[in-house]
Every structure is written in structure tokens, then in C-alpha cells.
């Protein structure tokens, strides 16, 4: 069994069904009534959401991720799950020592959602199963995010609107727009309240 604690892979399995804020909400914030910029504003919402998620080390609206590892930790050590908050574990599959893909029963592991960085453990008295000594032998599929758009903290939504407003102001000089974190310091201050230190 390999024990490669620092190494893991992450791949988006199911994208969020909606964005944290709508084009109409952003237009209200901008006090814009025309429709000519709707497509641009919608694209900026996605771009800013991706930037904010990356900066916060969190995910906003519910989305499903696959985390791959070369093996489980030794014994009953924790597995830290990036991109919280984590709502639930969909499945934990692994390639056993015989080369067959197995799926753990949900009663065999427990998810700690109280920690800032969610933690996954074997159930009390259990240990992680052995895996074949190959890359990406373990796949943990989980749902991350606060929930639907209404569940995303308001300070994050406000910060996103502020960033988009700054982008809108600079839209005539696209090549001169500074990095988003420098574009609107007030927005960054709001986001610090939700930031999680990177794993």
C-alpha cells in the first residue's frame, strides 16, 4: 500500500447548476438598464466566481469533485478534503490488492464537517483498506459548496458584485485591468472572512 499523503488529484465531476449571483442582480448593483452587456456580465460572473473559489480555497454553489490518491493513509489517519465546505461523500472507490475495483460501504467511514478543512476518517475501530501499488488507486467523490445560490454567504456575493463593478468600469481598457485582487481591495477584505488556508 502506498502512502503518498502530499499527493492528490482533483477533477470536477459535476459543475454547479447555477451561479451565486445572477446577471439581473449584478445589473441592479451596476444600475444598468440596457441589455447590450448582458452576455459580457454573465461571462464575468463565471470568471469572478472561479477566481473567488480559487482564492478562498472553497467552492460556492454545490458541485461534485473527484479526489484521487495513490493510496489510503496508513491505519486510521485522516484524509483532508480540499474545496470545502463538503456536504457529503458520494462514494469512495479503490483498486484492491487483487486489482479489482471495490467501493467502501458508507458505514465504514465518517466525515468531519465541523473542521475548517473537512476531514475523512475510517469508522471507529476500522482502518483504511489496502490498495494495489499503482497511481490513483483511490477515488473519493464528494459534494462541495454551501448549497444553492441562496446558501452562499452574502459577503461573498457582495464581493463578487464589487469586483464585477470594477471590471465594468475598466471594460474600455481590457488590456490594462490589474489583477482582480488588486482591482477592488474592499472586495478582498470581505473575502478574507471566508478564506481557508491552502492545503
C-alpha positions as CSV (number, residue, x, y, z in Angstrom):
1,X,0.0,0.0,0.0
2,X,1.4,3.4,-1.0
3,X,1.2,6.3,1.5
4,X,1.5,9.5,-0.5
5,X,-0.1,11.9,1.8
6,X,1.0,15.1,0.0
7,X,-0.1,13.9,-3.4
8,X,-3.7,14.0,-4.7
9,X,-5.6,14.8,-7.9
10,X,-8.8,16.8,-8.2
11,X,-11.2,16.7,-11.1
12,X,-14.6,18.4,-11.4
13,X,-17.3,15.8,-12.0
14,X,-20.5,17.8,-11.9
15,X,-20.4,21.6,-12.3
16,X,-22.7,23.9,-10.3
17,X,-26.2,24.2,-11.6
18,X,-26.3,27.9,-11.1
19,X,-24.1,30.9,-10.2
20,X,-24.1,32.5,-6.8
21,X,-25.4,35.8,-8.3
22,X,-27.5,36.4,-11.4
23,X,-27.0,38.9,-14.3
24,X,-30.1,40.8,-13.1
25,X,-28.7,41.2,-9.6
26,X,-25.3,42.4,-11.0
27,X,-27.1,44.9,-13.3
28,X,-29.1,46.2,-10.3
29,X,-25.8,46.7,-8.5
30,X,-24.3,48.5,-11.5
31,X,-27.5,50.4,-12.1
32,X,-27.5,49.3,-15.7
33,X,-30.8,49.0,-17.6
34,X,-29.6,48.2,-21.1
35,X,-29.3,44.6,-22.3
36,X,-26.3,45.0,-24.7
37,X,-23.8,44.0,-22.0
38,X,-25.8,41.0,-20.6
39,X,-23.6,38.3,-22.2
40,X,-20.5,40.0,-21.0
41,X,-21.8,40.4,-17.5
42,X,-22.8,36.7,-17.4
43,X,-19.3,35.7,-18.5
44,X,-17.7,37.9,-15.9
45,X,-19.9,36.3,-13.2
46,X,-18.4,32.9,-14.1
47,X,-14.9,34.3,-14.3
48,X,-15.1,36.1,-10.9
49,X,-16.8,33.0,-9.3
50,X,-13.9,30.8,-10.4
51,X,-11.4,33.4,-9.2
52,X,-13.1,33.7,-5.8
53,X,-13.3,30.0,-5.3
54,X,-9.6,29.6,-6.1
55,X,-8.7,32.4,-3.8
56,X,-10.8,31.2,-1.0
57,X,-9.8,27.6,-1.4
58,X,-13.6,26.9,-1.2
59,X,-16.4,26.1,-3.5
60,X,-19.6,28.2,-3.5
61,X,-22.7,26.5,-5.2
62,X,-23.0,22.7,-4.9
63,X,-20.7,20.8,-7.2
64,X,-19.2,17.3,-7.3
65,X,-15.5,16.6,-7.3
66,X,-13.3,13.5,-7.6
67,X,-10.2,13.4,-5.5
68,X,-7.7,10.7,-6.4
69,X,-4.9,9.4,-4.3
70,X,-2.2,6.8,-4.8
71,X,-3.4,5.0,-1.7
72,X,-5.1,5.5,1.6
73,X,-3.2,6.8,4.6
74,X,-1.7,4.2,7.0
75,X,-4.1,2.9,9.6
76,X,-6.9,5.3,10.5
77,X,-5.1,8.6,9.7
78,X,-7.3,11.4,8.4
79,X,-7.8,12.5,4.7
80,X,-8.1,16.2,4.3
81,X,-10.6,17.2,1.6
82,X,-9.9,20.4,-0.3
83,X,-12.6,22.7,-1.7
84,X,-14.9,22.7,1.3
85,X,-17.4,23.1,2.7
86,X,-18.0,19.4,2.0
87,X,-21.7,18.5,2.2
88,X,-21.5,14.7,1.7
89,X,-19.4,11.8,0.4
90,X,-20.9,10.3,-2.7
91,X,-18.6,7.3,-2.9
92,X,-15.1,6.0,-2.0
93,X,-13.8,3.5,-4.5
94,X,-10.4,1.9,-4.7
95,X,-8.4,-0.7,-6.6
96,X,-7.7,-3.5,-4.1
97,X,-4.6,-5.6,-3.9
98,X,-6.1,-8.1,-6.3
99,X,-6.6,-5.4,-8.9
100,X,-10.4,-5.3,-8.6
101,X,-12.3,-2.0,-8.0
102,X,-14.1,-2.0,-4.7
103,X,-16.5,0.5,-3.1
104,X,-16.5,1.2,0.6
105,X,-19.8,1.0,2.4
106,X,-20.8,4.4,3.8
107,X,-20.9,2.8,7.3
108,X,-17.1,2.2,7.0
109,X,-16.1,5.9,7.1
110,X,-17.1,9.1,8.8
111,X,-16.9,12.7,7.6
112,X,-16.0,15.6,9.9
113,X,-17.6,18.8,8.6
114,X,-17.0,20.8,11.7
115,X,-13.4,21.5,11.0
116,X,-12.5,24.4,8.7
117,X,-10.9,21.8,6.4
118,X,-13.2,18.8,6.2
119,X,-11.7,15.5,7.3
120,X,-12.4,12.0,6.4
121,X,-11.7,9.0,8.7
122,X,-12.4,5.3,8.8
123,X,-15.3,4.4,11.1
124,X,-14.5,4.0,14.8
125,X,-12.3,0.9,15.2
126,X,-11.7,0.5,11.5
127,X,-8.6,1.1,9.3
128,X,-8.3,2.1,5.7
129,X,-8.2,-0.9,3.3
130,X,-5.1,-1.9,1.4
131,X,-4.8,-0.9,-2.2
132,X,-2.8,-2.0,-5.2
133,X,0.5,-0.2,-5.5
134,X,-0.4,2.0,-8.5
135,X,-1.2,5.6,-9.2
136,X,-4.6,7.0,-8.4
137,X,-5.7,3.8,-6.7
138,X,-8.3,5.7,-4.6
139,X,-11.1,7.9,-5.8
140,X,-13.2,9.9,-3.4
141,X,-16.2,11.6,-4.9
142,X,-17.8,14.3,-2.8
143,X,-20.2,17.2,-3.0
144,X,-18.7,20.6,-2.1
145,X,-20.2,24.0,-1.7
146,X,-22.5,25.9,0.6
147,X,-25.6,24.6,-1.2
148,X,-27.7,26.5,-3.7
149,X,-27.1,30.2,-4.5
150,X,-29.2,31.3,-1.6
151,X,-26.9,29.5,0.8
152,X,-23.7,31.3,-0.3
153,X,-22.7,33.9,2.3
154,X,-23.8,37.4,1.4
155,X,-20.3,38.9,2.0
156,X,-19.0,36.6,-0.9
157,X,-21.9,37.7,-3.2
158,X,-21.3,41.4,-2.3
159,X,-17.5,41.0,-3.0
160,X,-18.3,39.4,-6.4
161,X,-20.6,42.3,-7.3
162,X,-17.9,44.8,-6.3
163,X,-15.3,43.0,-8.5
164,X,-17.6,42.9,-11.5
165,X,-18.4,46.6,-11.0
166,X,-14.7,47.4,-11.1
167,X,-14.3,45.2,-14.2
168,X,-17.2,47.1,-15.8
169,X,-15.6,50.4,-15.1
170,X,-12.4,49.2,-16.8
171,X,-14.1,47.5,-19.7
172,X,-12.9,50.0,-22.2
173,X,-9.2,49.2,-21.3
174,X,-9.3,45.5,-21.0
175,X,-5.5,45.1,-21.5
176,X,-4.8,47.4,-18.6
177,X,-7.0,45.8,-15.9
178,X,-4.9,44.9,-12.9
179,X,-5.3,41.5,-11.1
180,X,-8.7,41.0,-9.6
181,X,-7.3,41.0,-6.0
182,X,-5.8,44.5,-6.7
183,X,-8.8,45.8,-8.6
184,X,-11.1,46.0,-5.6
185,X,-9.3,45.9,-2.2
186,X,-12.7,46.3,-0.4
187,X,-13.9,43.1,-2.0
188,X,-10.8,41.3,-0.9
189,X,-11.3,42.5,2.6
190,X,-14.8,40.9,2.6
191,X,-13.5,37.7,1.2
192,X,-10.8,37.3,3.9
193,X,-13.6,36.4,6.3
194,X,-14.2,33.2,4.3
195,X,-10.7,32.3,3.2
196,X,-9.3,28.9,4.0
197,X,-5.5,28.4,4.1
198,X,-4.5,26.2,1.2
199,X,-3.8,22.5,1.8
